Amino acid sequence: MKTEIAFTLPRGYLDPAGAVHRDGTMRLATARDEIEPLRDPAVKQNDAYLSVLLLSRVVTRIGELTEVTPSVVEGLYAVDFDHLRRVELACAGA
């Protein structure tokens, strides 16, 4: 079973130093990955934040970045954020 999926972001994450990171990997989400963020106060205030937390848990690498935090996911361009959500949904259905 394939548990890690490679992706390429349409625009790329622009880090604080100005480097663009486009290629990355994500792993399949576990039940815990989907349940834990529901306890976060930010999700209780805004349901849409659930996607940010879920992606920060399952994206294992974006370019040279191996620590993908909620702040990194928040910093993605909307087209890249949407792309990752679609990849994650496709992984869940596979």
PyMOL Python script that loads the backbone (N, CA, C, O; Angstrom):
from pymol import cmd

cmd.read_pdbstr("""\
ATOM      1  N   MET A   1       0.836  -1.172   0.000  1.00  0.00           N
ATOM      2  CA  MET A   1       0.000   0.000   0.000  1.00  0.00           C
ATOM      3  C   MET A   1       0.887   1.245   0.000  1.00  0.00           C
ATOM      4  O   MET A   1       1.854   1.331   0.758  1.00  0.00           O
ATOM      5  N   LYS A   2       0.556   2.181  -0.835  1.00  0.00           N
ATOM      6  CA  LYS A   2       1.290   3.440  -0.927  1.00  0.00           C
ATOM      7  C   LYS A   2       0.772   4.382   0.161  1.00  0.00           C
ATOM      8  O   LYS A   2      -0.413   4.714   0.180  1.00  0.00           O
ATOM      9  N   THR A   3       1.652   4.811   1.064  1.00  0.00           N
ATOM     10  CA  THR A   3       1.228   5.663   2.174  1.00  0.00           C
ATOM     11  C   THR A   3       1.772   7.082   2.086  1.00  0.00           C
ATOM     12  O   THR A   3       1.407   7.932   2.898  1.00  0.00           O
ATOM     13  N   GLU A   4       2.643   7.352   1.109  1.00  0.00           N
ATOM     14  CA  GLU A   4       3.192   8.695   0.927  1.00  0.00           C
ATOM     15  C   GLU A   4       3.042   9.090  -0.532  1.00  0.00           C
ATOM     16  O   GLU A   4       3.331   8.307  -1.436  1.00  0.00           O
ATOM     17  N   ILE A   5       2.589  10.308  -0.745  1.00  0.00           N
ATOM     18  CA  ILE A   5       2.299  10.802  -2.096  1.00  0.00           C
ATOM     19  C   ILE A   5       3.148  12.042  -2.360  1.00  0.00           C
ATOM     20  O   ILE A   5       3.248  12.934  -1.518  1.00  0.00           O
ATOM     21  N   ALA A   6       3.745  12.081  -3.526  1.00  0.00           N
ATOM     22  CA  ALA A   6       4.512  13.262  -3.947  1.00  0.00           C
ATOM     23  C   ALA A   6       3.567  14.256  -4.610  1.00  0.00           C
ATOM     24  O   ALA A   6       2.569  13.868  -5.217  1.00  0.00           O
ATOM     25  N   PHE A   7       3.888  15.529  -4.491  1.00  0.00           N
ATOM     26  CA  PHE A   7       3.089  16.570  -5.137  1.00  0.00           C
ATOM     27  C   PHE A   7       4.006  17.703  -5.579  1.00  0.00           C
ATOM     28  O   PHE A   7       5.138  17.833  -5.111  1.00  0.00           O
ATOM     29  N   THR A   8       3.491  18.511  -6.484  1.00  0.00           N
ATOM     30  CA  THR A   8       4.154  19.735  -6.913  1.00  0.00           C
ATOM     31  C   THR A   8       3.140  20.868  -6.807  1.00  0.00           C
ATOM     32  O   THR A   8       2.077  20.823  -7.427  1.00  0.00           O
ATOM     33  N   LEU A   9       3.471  21.865  -6.031  1.00  0.00           N
ATOM     34  CA  LEU A   9       2.575  23.008  -5.865  1.00  0.00           C
ATOM     35  C   LEU A   9       2.565  23.860  -7.135  1.00  0.00           C
ATOM     36  O   LEU A   9       3.611  24.070  -7.749  1.00  0.00           O
ATOM     37  N   PRO A  10       1.394  24.348  -7.526  1.00  0.00           N
ATOM     38  CA  PRO A  10       1.321  25.181  -8.737  1.00  0.00           C
ATOM     39  C   PRO A  10       2.190  26.445  -8.659  1.00  0.00           C
ATOM     40  O   PRO A  10       2.850  26.796  -9.638  1.00  0.00           O
ATOM     41  N   ARG A  11       2.197  27.131  -7.509  1.00  0.00           N
ATOM     42  CA  ARG A  11       2.983  28.354  -7.360  1.00  0.00           C
ATOM     43  C   ARG A  11       4.209  28.144  -6.483  1.00  0.00           C
ATOM     44  O   ARG A  11       5.304  28.595  -6.820  1.00  0.00           O
ATOM     45  N   GLY A  12       4.028  27.469  -5.374  1.00  0.00           N
ATOM     46  CA  GLY A  12       5.126  27.205  -4.457  1.00  0.00           C
ATOM     47  C   GLY A  12       5.074  28.057  -3.208  1.00  0.00           C
ATOM     48  O   GLY A  12       4.571  29.181  -3.219  1.00  0.00           O
ATOM     49  N   TYR A  13       5.599  27.507  -2.140  1.00  0.00           N
ATOM     50  CA  TYR A  13       5.680  28.228  -0.869  1.00  0.00           C
ATOM     51  C   TYR A  13       6.884  29.157  -0.910  1.00  0.00           C
ATOM     52  O   TYR A  13       7.999  28.729  -1.207  1.00  0.00           O
ATOM     53  N   LEU A  14       6.656  30.414  -0.616  1.00  0.00           N
ATOM     54  CA  LEU A  14       7.718  31.421  -0.578  1.00  0.00           C
ATOM     55  C   LEU A  14       8.147  31.590   0.874  1.00  0.00           C
ATOM     56  O   LEU A  14       7.390  32.119   1.689  1.00  0.00           O
ATOM     57  N   ASP A  15       9.356  31.146   1.200  1.00  0.00           N
ATOM     58  CA  ASP A  15       9.811  31.223   2.592  1.00  0.00           C
ATOM     59  C   ASP A  15      10.301  32.637   2.910  1.00  0.00           C
ATOM     60  O   ASP A  15      10.466  33.451   2.002  1.00  0.00           O
ATOM     61  N   PRO A  16      10.538  32.937   4.197  1.00  0.00           N
ATOM     62  CA  PRO A  16      10.969  34.284   4.593  1.00  0.00           C
ATOM     63  C   PRO A  16      12.257  34.760   3.917  1.00  0.00           C
ATOM     64  O   PRO A  16      12.472  35.965   3.783  1.00  0.00           O
ATOM     65  N   ALA A  17      13.112  33.833   3.491  1.00  0.00           N
ATOM     66  CA  ALA A  17      14.363  34.212   2.825  1.00  0.00           C
ATOM     67  C   ALA A  17      14.167  34.465   1.331  1.00  0.00           C
ATOM     68  O   ALA A  17      15.102  34.873   0.641  1.00  0.00           O
ATOM     69  N   GLY A  18      12.952  34.223   0.830  1.00  0.00           N
ATOM     70  CA  GLY A  18      12.665  34.462  -0.579  1.00  0.00           C
ATOM     71  C   GLY A  18      12.800  33.243  -1.475  1.00  0.00           C
ATOM     72  O   GLY A  18      12.618  33.350  -2.688  1.00  0.00           O
ATOM     73  N   ALA A  19      13.115  32.088  -0.906  1.00  0.00           N
ATOM     74  CA  ALA A  19      13.228  30.859  -1.699  1.00  0.00           C
ATOM     75  C   ALA A  19      11.835  30.267  -1.934  1.00  0.00           C
ATOM     76  O   ALA A  19      10.968  30.319  -1.061  1.00  0.00           O
ATOM     77  N   VAL A  20      11.642  29.709  -3.115  1.00  0.00           N
ATOM     78  CA  VAL A  20      10.365  29.091  -3.464  1.00  0.00           C
ATOM     79  C   VAL A  20      10.521  27.577  -3.375  1.00  0.00           C
ATOM     80  O   VAL A  20      11.474  27.001  -3.902  1.00  0.00           O
ATOM     81  N   HIS A  21       9.566  26.948  -2.699  1.00  0.00           N
ATOM     82  CA  HIS A  21       9.555  25.493  -2.503  1.00  0.00           C
ATOM     83  C   HIS A  21       8.290  24.947  -3.167  1.00  0.00           C
ATOM     84  O   HIS A  21       7.181  25.348  -2.816  1.00  0.00           O
ATOM     85  N   ARG A  22       8.457  24.030  -4.126  1.00  0.00           N
ATOM     86  CA  ARG A  22       7.292  23.530  -4.865  1.00  0.00           C
ATOM     87  C   ARG A  22       7.048  22.039  -4.703  1.00  0.00           C
ATOM     88  O   ARG A  22       5.899  21.621  -4.562  1.00  0.00           O
ATOM     89  N   ASP A  23       8.091  21.233  -4.720  1.00  0.00           N
ATOM     90  CA  ASP A  23       7.912  19.781  -4.637  1.00  0.00           C
ATOM     91  C   ASP A  23       7.831  19.346  -3.185  1.00  0.00           C
ATOM     92  O   ASP A  23       8.526  19.880  -2.321  1.00  0.00           O
ATOM     93  N   GLY A  24       6.968  18.366  -2.929  1.00  0.00           N
ATOM     94  CA  GLY A  24       6.840  17.900  -1.558  1.00  0.00           C
ATOM     95  C   GLY A  24       6.227  16.521  -1.478  1.00  0.00           C
ATOM     96  O   GLY A  24       5.966  15.869  -2.489  1.00  0.00           O
ATOM     97  N   THR A  25       6.002  16.095  -0.242  1.00  0.00           N
ATOM     98  CA  THR A  25       5.363  14.808   0.013  1.00  0.00           C
ATOM     99  C   THR A  25       4.353  14.969   1.139  1.00  0.00           C
ATOM    100  O   THR A  25       4.476  15.836   2.004  1.00  0.00           O
ATOM    101  N   MET A  26       3.360  14.107   1.094  1.00  0.00           N
ATOM    102  CA  MET A  26       2.382  14.033   2.166  1.00  0.00           C
ATOM    103  C   MET A  26       2.082  12.568   2.421  1.00  0.00           C
ATOM    104  O   MET A  26       2.145  11.737   1.515  1.00  0.00           O
ATOM    105  N   ARG A  27       1.759  12.269   3.657  1.00  0.00           N
ATOM    106  CA  ARG A  27       1.410  10.898   4.006  1.00  0.00           C
ATOM    107  C   ARG A  27      -0.104  10.795   4.143  1.00  0.00           C
ATOM    108  O   ARG A  27      -0.802  11.802   4.262  1.00  0.00           O
ATOM    109  N   LEU A  28      -0.592   9.577   4.123  1.00  0.00           N
ATOM    110  CA  LEU A  28      -2.014   9.363   4.331  1.00  0.00           C
ATOM    111  C   LEU A  28      -2.402   9.813   5.730  1.00  0.00           C
ATOM    112  O   LEU A  28      -1.654   9.598   6.684  1.00  0.00           O
ATOM    113  N   ALA A  29      -3.554  10.429   5.855  1.00  0.00           N
ATOM    114  CA  ALA A  29      -4.049  10.872   7.156  1.00  0.00           C
ATOM    115  C   ALA A  29      -4.569   9.678   7.945  1.00  0.00           C
ATOM    116  O   ALA A  29      -5.162   8.755   7.387  1.00  0.00           O
ATOM    117  N   THR A  30      -4.336   9.713   9.241  1.00  0.00           N
ATOM    118  CA  THR A  30      -4.888   8.706  10.141  1.00  0.00           C
ATOM    119  C   THR A  30      -6.143   9.278  10.799  1.00  0.00           C
ATOM    120  O   THR A  30      -6.440  10.466  10.678  1.00  0.00           O
ATOM    121  N   ALA A  31      -6.859   8.421  11.486  1.00  0.00           N
ATOM    122  CA  ALA A  31      -8.034   8.895  12.226  1.00  0.00           C
ATOM    123  C   ALA A  31      -7.617   9.961  13.245  1.00  0.00           C
ATOM    124  O   ALA A  31      -8.317  10.956  13.434  1.00  0.00           O
ATOM    125  N   ARG A  32      -6.476   9.742  13.897  1.00  0.00           N
ATOM    126  CA  ARG A  32      -5.986  10.724  14.871  1.00  0.00           C
ATOM    127  C   ARG A  32      -5.729  12.077  14.216  1.00  0.00           C
ATOM    128  O   ARG A  32      -6.025  13.121  14.798  1.00  0.00           O
ATOM    129  N   ASP A  33      -5.174  12.055  12.993  1.00  0.00           N
ATOM    130  CA  ASP A  33      -4.915  13.310  12.279  1.00  0.00           C
ATOM    131  C   ASP A  33      -6.206  14.096  12.071  1.00  0.00           C
ATOM    132  O   ASP A  33      -6.196  15.327  12.086  1.00  0.00           O
ATOM    133  N   GLU A  34      -7.293  13.403  11.882  1.00  0.00           N
ATOM    134  CA  GLU A  34      -8.568  14.075  11.634  1.00  0.00           C
ATOM    135  C   GLU A  34      -9.280  14.457  12.927  1.00  0.00           C
ATOM    136  O   GLU A  34     -10.039  15.426  12.948  1.00  0.00           O
ATOM    137  N   ILE A  35      -9.046  13.708  14.006  1.00  0.00           N
ATOM    138  CA  ILE A  35      -9.741  13.956  15.268  1.00  0.00           C
ATOM    139  C   ILE A  35      -9.053  15.028  16.110  1.00  0.00           C
ATOM    140  O   ILE A  35      -9.720  15.922  16.632  1.00  0.00           O
ATOM    141  N   GLU A  36      -7.740  14.952  16.246  1.00  0.00           N
ATOM    142  CA  GLU A  36      -6.999  15.876  17.119  1.00  0.00           C
ATOM    143  C   GLU A  36      -7.281  17.357  16.824  1.00  0.00           C
ATOM    144  O   GLU A  36      -7.510  18.121  17.762  1.00  0.00           O
ATOM    145  N   PRO A  37      -7.273  17.785  15.566  1.00  0.00           N
ATOM    146  CA  PRO A  37      -7.517  19.213  15.308  1.00  0.00           C
ATOM    147  C   PRO A  37      -8.901  19.695  15.762  1.00  0.00           C
ATOM    148  O   PRO A  37      -9.093  20.889  15.992  1.00  0.00           O
ATOM    149  N   LEU A  38      -9.849  18.792  15.890  1.00  0.00           N
ATOM    150  CA  LEU A  38     -11.187  19.193  16.334  1.00  0.00           C
ATOM    151  C   LEU A  38     -11.172  19.736  17.764  1.00  0.00           C
ATOM    152  O   LEU A  38     -12.088  20.457  18.160  1.00  0.00           O
ATOM    153  N   ARG A  39     -10.150  19.399  18.532  1.00  0.00           N
ATOM    154  CA  ARG A  39     -10.020  19.883  19.905  1.00  0.00           C
ATOM    155  C   ARG A  39      -9.375  21.268  19.984  1.00  0.00           C
ATOM    156  O   ARG A  39      -9.398  21.907  21.036  1.00  0.00           O
ATOM    157  N   ASP A  40      -8.814  21.719  18.894  1.00  0.00           N
ATOM    158  CA  ASP A  40      -8.093  22.992  18.885  1.00  0.00           C
ATOM    159  C   ASP A  40      -9.084  24.161  18.971  1.00  0.00           C
ATOM    160  O   ASP A  40     -10.074  24.183  18.241  1.00  0.00           O
ATOM    161  N   PRO A  41      -8.826  25.131  19.858  1.00  0.00           N
ATOM    162  CA  PRO A  41      -9.724  26.287  19.981  1.00  0.00           C
ATOM    163  C   PRO A  41      -9.892  27.076  18.683  1.00  0.00           C
ATOM    164  O   PRO A  41     -10.957  27.641  18.435  1.00  0.00           O
ATOM    165  N   ALA A  42      -8.846  27.115  17.856  1.00  0.00           N
ATOM    166  CA  ALA A  42      -8.951  27.853  16.586  1.00  0.00           C
ATOM    167  C   ALA A  42      -9.990  27.212  15.672  1.00  0.00           C
ATOM    168  O   ALA A  42     -10.683  27.915  14.936  1.00  0.00           O
ATOM    169  N   VAL A  43     -10.104  25.897  15.711  1.00  0.00           N
ATOM    170  CA  VAL A  43     -11.100  25.194  14.889  1.00  0.00           C
ATOM    171  C   VAL A  43     -12.494  25.440  15.444  1.00  0.00           C
ATOM    172  O   VAL A  43     -13.457  25.564  14.688  1.00  0.00           O
ATOM    173  N   LYS A  44     -12.600  25.509  16.768  1.00  0.00           N
ATOM    174  CA  LYS A  44     -13.904  25.766  17.387  1.00  0.00           C
ATOM    175  C   LYS A  44     -14.417  27.157  17.022  1.00  0.00           C
ATOM    176  O   LYS A  44     -15.626  27.372  16.934  1.00  0.00           O
ATOM    177  N   GLN A  45     -13.495  28.102  16.808  1.00  0.00           N
ATOM    178  CA  GLN A  45     -13.876  29.459  16.406  1.00  0.00           C
ATOM    179  C   GLN A  45     -14.124  29.569  14.914  1.00  0.00           C
ATOM    180  O   GLN A  45     -14.934  30.384  14.471  1.00  0.00           O
ATOM    181  N   ASN A  46     -13.415  28.734  14.124  1.00  0.00           N
ATOM    182  CA  ASN A  46     -13.512  28.822  12.666  1.00  0.00           C
ATOM    183  C   ASN A  46     -13.289  27.428  12.082  1.00  0.00           C
ATOM    184  O   ASN A  46     -12.157  26.945  12.038  1.00  0.00           O
ATOM    185  N   ASP A  47     -14.358  26.788  11.639  1.00  0.00           N
ATOM    186  CA  ASP A  47     -14.285  25.425  11.095  1.00  0.00           C
ATOM    187  C   ASP A  47     -13.291  25.308   9.944  1.00  0.00           C
ATOM    188  O   ASP A  47     -12.690  24.250   9.753  1.00  0.00           O
ATOM    189  N   ALA A  48     -13.114  26.367   9.185  1.00  0.00           N
ATOM    190  CA  ALA A  48     -12.229  26.329   8.022  1.00  0.00           C
ATOM    191  C   ALA A  48     -10.778  26.074   8.430  1.00  0.00           C
ATOM    192  O   ALA A  48      -9.984  25.597   7.619  1.00  0.00           O
ATOM    193  N   TYR A  49     -10.427  26.384   9.671  1.00  0.00           N
ATOM    194  CA  TYR A  49      -9.044  26.196  10.138  1.00  0.00           C
ATOM    195  C   TYR A  49      -8.686  24.713  10.253  1.00  0.00           C
ATOM    196  O   TYR A  49      -7.508  24.362  10.325  1.00  0.00           O
ATOM    197  N   LEU A  50      -9.688  23.856  10.269  1.00  0.00           N
ATOM    198  CA  LEU A  50      -9.454  22.409  10.337  1.00  0.00           C
ATOM    199  C   LEU A  50      -8.546  21.957   9.198  1.00  0.00           C
ATOM    200  O   LEU A  50      -7.652  21.139   9.413  1.00  0.00           O
ATOM    201  N   SER A  51      -8.758  22.471   8.002  1.00  0.00           N
ATOM    202  CA  SER A  51      -7.923  22.093   6.848  1.00  0.00           C
ATOM    203  C   SER A  51      -6.475  22.501   7.050  1.00  0.00           C
ATOM    204  O   SER A  51      -5.566  21.768   6.661  1.00  0.00           O
ATOM    205  N   VAL A  52      -6.252  23.649   7.647  1.00  0.00           N
ATOM    206  CA  VAL A  52      -4.884  24.113   7.905  1.00  0.00           C
ATOM    207  C   VAL A  52      -4.178  23.142   8.845  1.00  0.00           C
ATOM    208  O   VAL A  52      -3.049  22.724   8.586  1.00  0.00           O
ATOM    209  N   LEU A  53      -4.848  22.788   9.934  1.00  0.00           N
ATOM    210  CA  LEU A  53      -4.236  21.888  10.911  1.00  0.00           C
ATOM    211  C   LEU A  53      -4.044  20.488  10.350  1.00  0.00           C
ATOM    212  O   LEU A  53      -3.018  19.855  10.599  1.00  0.00           O
ATOM    213  N   LEU A  54      -5.013  20.006   9.602  1.00  0.00           N
ATOM    214  CA  LEU A  54      -4.887  18.668   9.017  1.00  0.00           C
ATOM    215  C   LEU A  54      -3.712  18.624   8.042  1.00  0.00           C
ATOM    216  O   LEU A  54      -2.902  17.698   8.094  1.00  0.00           O
ATOM    217  N   LEU A  55      -3.613  19.598   7.170  1.00  0.00           N
ATOM    218  CA  LEU A  55      -2.501  19.611   6.217  1.00  0.00           C
ATOM    219  C   LEU A  55      -1.156  19.740   6.925  1.00  0.00           C
ATOM    220  O   LEU A  55      -0.177  19.127   6.498  1.00  0.00           O
ATOM    221  N   SER A  56      -1.089  20.518   7.986  1.00  0.00           N
ATOM    222  CA  SER A  56       0.190  20.657   8.700  1.00  0.00           C
ATOM    223  C   SER A  56       0.602  19.346   9.364  1.00  0.00           C
ATOM    224  O   SER A  56       1.782  19.141   9.645  1.00  0.00           O
ATOM    225  N   ARG A  57      -0.349  18.469   9.613  1.00  0.00           N
ATOM    226  CA  ARG A  57      -0.034  17.165  10.208  1.00  0.00           C
ATOM    227  C   ARG A  57       0.418  16.151   9.160  1.00  0.00           C
ATOM    228  O   ARG A  57       1.273  15.312   9.444  1.00  0.00           O
ATOM    229  N   VAL A  58      -0.148  16.220   7.941  1.00  0.00           N
ATOM    230  CA  VAL A  58       0.120  15.166   6.961  1.00  0.00           C
ATOM    231  C   VAL A  58       1.158  15.534   5.906  1.00  0.00           C
ATOM    232  O   VAL A  58       1.752  14.642   5.300  1.00  0.00           O
ATOM    233  N   VAL A  59       1.388  16.817   5.673  1.00  0.00           N
ATOM    234  CA  VAL A  59       2.428  17.216   4.721  1.00  0.00           C
ATOM    235  C   VAL A  59       3.768  17.036   5.424  1.00  0.00           C
ATOM    236  O   VAL A  59       4.026  17.668   6.448  1.00  0.00           O
ATOM    237  N   THR A  60       4.606  16.187   4.883  1.00  0.00           N
ATOM    238  CA  THR A  60       5.871  15.855   5.535  1.00  0.00           C
ATOM    239  C   THR A  60       7.048  16.672   5.011  1.00  0.00           C
ATOM    240  O   THR A  60       8.089  16.766   5.661  1.00  0.00           O
ATOM    241  N   ARG A  61       6.871  17.268   3.819  1.00  0.00           N
ATOM    242  CA  ARG A  61       7.962  18.060   3.238  1.00  0.00           C
ATOM    243  C   ARG A  61       7.414  18.957   2.144  1.00  0.00           C
ATOM    244  O   ARG A  61       6.585  18.541   1.334  1.00  0.00           O
ATOM    245  N   ILE A  62       7.891  20.195   2.134  1.00  0.00           N
ATOM    246  CA  ILE A  62       7.671  21.102   1.009  1.00  0.00           C
ATOM    247  C   ILE A  62       9.046  21.649   0.666  1.00  0.00           C
ATOM    248  O   ILE A  62       9.612  22.441   1.420  1.00  0.00           O
ATOM    249  N   GLY A  63       9.578  21.230  -0.461  1.00  0.00           N
ATOM    250  CA  GLY A  63      10.926  21.646  -0.843  1.00  0.00           C
ATOM    251  C   GLY A  63      11.920  21.226   0.211  1.00  0.00           C
ATOM    252  O   GLY A  63      11.991  20.049   0.564  1.00  0.00           O
ATOM    253  N   GLU A  64      12.695  22.177   0.723  1.00  0.00           N
ATOM    254  CA  GLU A  64      13.691  21.896   1.754  1.00  0.00           C
ATOM    255  C   GLU A  64      13.091  21.875   3.155  1.00  0.00           C
ATOM    256  O   GLU A  64      13.756  21.480   4.113  1.00  0.00           O
ATOM    257  N   LEU A  65      11.833  22.301   3.273  1.00  0.00           N
ATOM    258  CA  LEU A  65      11.200  22.365   4.597  1.00  0.00           C
ATOM    259  C   LEU A  65      10.695  20.988   5.017  1.00  0.00           C
ATOM    260  O   LEU A  65       9.875  20.381   4.327  1.00  0.00           O
ATOM    261  N   THR A  66      11.185  20.508   6.137  1.00  0.00           N
ATOM    262  CA  THR A  66      10.725  19.219   6.649  1.00  0.00           C
ATOM    263  C   THR A  66       9.846  19.383   7.885  1.00  0.00           C
ATOM    264  O   THR A  66       9.308  18.404   8.402  1.00  0.00           O
ATOM    265  N   GLU A  67       9.701  20.607   8.352  1.00  0.00           N
ATOM    266  CA  GLU A  67       8.781  20.897   9.446  1.00  0.00           C
ATOM    267  C   GLU A  67       7.692  21.809   8.890  1.00  0.00           C
ATOM    268  O   GLU A  67       7.868  23.024   8.790  1.00  0.00           O
ATOM    269  N   VAL A  68       6.572  21.203   8.536  1.00  0.00           N
ATOM    270  CA  VAL A  68       5.467  21.957   7.950  1.00  0.00           C
ATOM    271  C   VAL A  68       4.481  22.273   9.073  1.00  0.00           C
ATOM    272  O   VAL A  68       3.703  21.417   9.495  1.00  0.00           O
ATOM    273  N   THR A  69       4.529  23.494   9.538  1.00  0.00           N
ATOM    274  CA  THR A  69       3.713  23.953  10.657  1.00  0.00           C
ATOM    275  C   THR A  69       2.426  24.604  10.143  1.00  0.00           C
ATOM    276  O   THR A  69       2.308  24.880   8.949  1.00  0.00           O
ATOM    277  N   PRO A  70       1.466  24.849  11.033  1.00  0.00           N
ATOM    278  CA  PRO A  70       0.288  25.601  10.607  1.00  0.00           C
ATOM    279  C   PRO A  70       0.655  26.957   9.997  1.00  0.00           C
ATOM    280  O   PRO A  70      -0.015  27.415   9.071  1.00  0.00           O
ATOM    281  N   SER A  71       1.706  27.600  10.501  1.00  0.00           N
ATOM    282  CA  SER A  71       2.131  28.893   9.940  1.00  0.00           C
ATOM    283  C   SER A  71       2.574  28.749   8.491  1.00  0.00           C
ATOM    284  O   SER A  71       2.293  29.618   7.666  1.00  0.00           O
ATOM    285  N   VAL A  72       3.264  27.658   8.178  1.00  0.00           N
ATOM    286  CA  VAL A  72       3.679  27.415   6.793  1.00  0.00           C
ATOM    287  C   VAL A  72       2.447  27.225   5.918  1.00  0.00           C
ATOM    288  O   VAL A  72       2.357  27.810   4.838  1.00  0.00           O
ATOM    289  N   VAL A  73       1.509  26.424   6.369  1.00  0.00           N
ATOM    290  CA  VAL A  73       0.284  26.178   5.584  1.00  0.00           C
ATOM    291  C   VAL A  73      -0.490  27.487   5.405  1.00  0.00           C
ATOM    292  O   VAL A  73      -1.016  27.751   4.324  1.00  0.00           O
ATOM    293  N   GLU A  74      -0.560  28.296   6.448  1.00  0.00           N
ATOM    294  CA  GLU A  74      -1.238  29.599   6.351  1.00  0.00           C
ATOM    295  C   GLU A  74      -0.559  30.500   5.322  1.00  0.00           C
ATOM    296  O   GLU A  74      -1.214  31.339   4.703  1.00  0.00           O
ATOM    297  N   GLY A  75       0.748  30.330   5.137  1.00  0.00           N
ATOM    298  CA  GLY A  75       1.501  31.166   4.210  1.00  0.00           C
ATOM    299  C   GLY A  75       1.433  30.722   2.759  1.00  0.00           C
ATOM    300  O   GLY A  75       1.991  31.386   1.884  1.00  0.00           O
ATOM    301  N   LEU A  76       0.759  29.611   2.488  1.00  0.00           N
ATOM    302  CA  LEU A  76       0.630  29.148   1.105  1.00  0.00           C
ATOM    303  C   LEU A  76      -0.292  30.065   0.314  1.00  0.00           C
ATOM    304  O   LEU A  76      -1.228  30.641   0.868  1.00  0.00           O
ATOM    305  N   TYR A  77      -0.030  30.195  -0.958  1.00  0.00           N
ATOM    306  CA  TYR A  77      -0.970  30.882  -1.828  1.00  0.00           C
ATOM    307  C   TYR A  77      -2.253  30.057  -1.892  1.00  0.00           C
ATOM    308  O   TYR A  77      -2.215  28.836  -1.741  1.00  0.00           O
ATOM    309  N   ALA A  78      -3.375  30.713  -2.113  1.00  0.00           N
ATOM    310  CA  ALA A  78      -4.668  30.025  -2.120  1.00  0.00           C
ATOM    311  C   ALA A  78      -4.693  28.871  -3.122  1.00  0.00           C
ATOM    312  O   ALA A  78      -5.278  27.826  -2.836  1.00  0.00           O
ATOM    313  N   VAL A  79      -4.076  29.040  -4.283  1.00  0.00           N
ATOM    314  CA  VAL A  79      -4.066  27.990  -5.295  1.00  0.00           C
ATOM    315  C   VAL A  79      -3.294  26.768  -4.791  1.00  0.00           C
ATOM    316  O   VAL A  79      -3.674  25.637  -5.091  1.00  0.00           O
ATOM    317  N   ASP A  80      -2.229  26.979  -4.040  1.00  0.00           N
ATOM    318  CA  ASP A  80      -1.442  25.872  -3.493  1.00  0.00           C
ATOM    319  C   ASP A  80      -2.185  25.182  -2.348  1.00  0.00           C
ATOM    320  O   ASP A  80      -2.163  23.957  -2.237  1.00  0.00           O
ATOM    321  N   PHE A  81      -2.837  25.969  -1.503  1.00  0.00           N
ATOM    322  CA  PHE A  81      -3.632  25.416  -0.407  1.00  0.00           C
ATOM    323  C   PHE A  81      -4.741  24.534  -0.972  1.00  0.00           C
ATOM    324  O   PHE A  81      -4.967  23.423  -0.493  1.00  0.00           O
ATOM    325  N   ASP A  82      -5.424  25.033  -1.984  1.00  0.00           N
ATOM    326  CA  ASP A  82      -6.493  24.258  -2.627  1.00  0.00           C
ATOM    327  C   ASP A  82      -5.931  22.984  -3.263  1.00  0.00           C
ATOM    328  O   ASP A  82      -6.546  21.921  -3.182  1.00  0.00           O
ATOM    329  N   HIS A  83      -4.772  23.095  -3.890  1.00  0.00           N
ATOM    330  CA  HIS A  83      -4.137  21.932  -4.514  1.00  0.00           C
ATOM    331  C   HIS A  83      -3.847  20.851  -3.467  1.00  0.00           C
ATOM    332  O   HIS A  83      -4.112  19.673  -3.704  1.00  0.00           O
ATOM    333  N   LEU A  84      -3.309  21.245  -2.321  1.00  0.00           N
ATOM    334  CA  LEU A  84      -3.000  20.274  -1.270  1.00  0.00           C
ATOM    335  C   LEU A  84      -4.269  19.639  -0.711  1.00  0.00           C
ATOM    336  O   LEU A  84      -4.283  18.448  -0.403  1.00  0.00           O
ATOM    337  N   ARG A  85      -5.320  20.416  -0.580  1.00  0.00           N
ATOM    338  CA  ARG A  85      -6.591  19.832  -0.102  1.00  0.00           C
ATOM    339  C   ARG A  85      -7.100  18.796  -1.086  1.00  0.00           C
ATOM    340  O   ARG A  85      -7.612  17.753  -0.680  1.00  0.00           O
ATOM    341  N   ARG A  86      -6.965  19.073  -2.377  1.00  0.00           N
ATOM    342  CA  ARG A  86      -7.409  18.109  -3.395  1.00  0.00           C
ATOM    343  C   ARG A  86      -6.550  16.846  -3.382  1.00  0.00           C
ATOM    344  O   ARG A  86      -7.066  15.738  -3.522  1.00  0.00           O
ATOM    345  N   VAL A  87      -5.241  17.016  -3.213  1.00  0.00           N
ATOM    346  CA  VAL A  87      -4.340  15.843  -3.128  1.00  0.00           C
ATOM    347  C   VAL A  87      -4.717  15.014  -1.907  1.00  0.00           C
ATOM    348  O   VAL A  87      -4.781  13.788  -1.989  1.00  0.00           O
ATOM    349  N   GLU A  88      -4.968  15.671  -0.771  1.00  0.00           N
ATOM    350  CA  GLU A  88      -5.317  14.966   0.454  1.00  0.00           C
ATOM    351  C   GLU A  88      -6.627  14.200   0.281  1.00  0.00           C
ATOM    352  O   GLU A  88      -6.743  13.059   0.729  1.00  0.00           O
ATOM    353  N   LEU A  89      -7.602  14.816  -0.359  1.00  0.00           N
ATOM    354  CA  LEU A  89      -8.887  14.137  -0.605  1.00  0.00           C
ATOM    355  C   LEU A  89      -8.704  12.958  -1.541  1.00  0.00           C
ATOM    356  O   LEU A  89      -9.316  11.908  -1.346  1.00  0.00           O
ATOM    357  N   ALA A  90      -7.869  13.123  -2.556  1.00  0.00           N
ATOM    358  CA  ALA A  90      -7.608  12.013  -3.475  1.00  0.00           C
ATOM    359  C   ALA A  90      -6.918  10.863  -2.749  1.00  0.00           C
ATOM    360  O   ALA A  90      -7.201   9.695  -3.015  1.00  0.00           O
ATOM    361  N   CYS A  91      -6.008  11.199  -1.827  1.00  0.00           N
ATOM    362  CA  CYS A  91      -5.321  10.161  -1.047  1.00  0.00           C
ATOM    363  C   CYS A  91      -6.308   9.414  -0.174  1.00  0.00           C
ATOM    364  O   CYS A  91      -6.222   8.193  -0.043  1.00  0.00           O
ATOM    365  N   ALA A  92      -7.241  10.132   0.424  1.00  0.00           N
ATOM    366  CA  ALA A  92      -8.215   9.520   1.312  1.00  0.00           C
ATOM    367  C   ALA A  92      -9.117   8.559   0.553  1.00  0.00           C
ATOM    368  O   ALA A  92      -9.555   7.545   1.096  1.00  0.00           O
ATOM    369  N   GLY A  93      -9.392   8.885  -0.704  1.00  0.00           N
ATOM    370  CA  GLY A  93     -10.261   8.031  -1.511  1.00  0.00           C
ATOM    371  C   GLY A  93      -9.556   6.864  -2.173  1.00  0.00           C
ATOM    372  O   GLY A  93     -10.202   5.952  -2.688  1.00  0.00           O
ATOM    373  N   ALA A  94      -8.218   6.891  -2.162  1.00  0.00           N
ATOM    374  CA  ALA A  94      -7.447   5.842  -2.855  1.00  0.00           C
ATOM    375  C   ALA A  94      -7.409   4.555  -2.088  1.00  0.00           C
ATOM    376  O   ALA A  94      -6.802   3.585  -2.541  1.00  0.00           O
TER     377      ALA A  94
END
""", "prot")
cmd.dss("prot")
cmd.show_as("cartoon", "prot")
cmd.util.cbc("prot")
cmd.orient("prot")
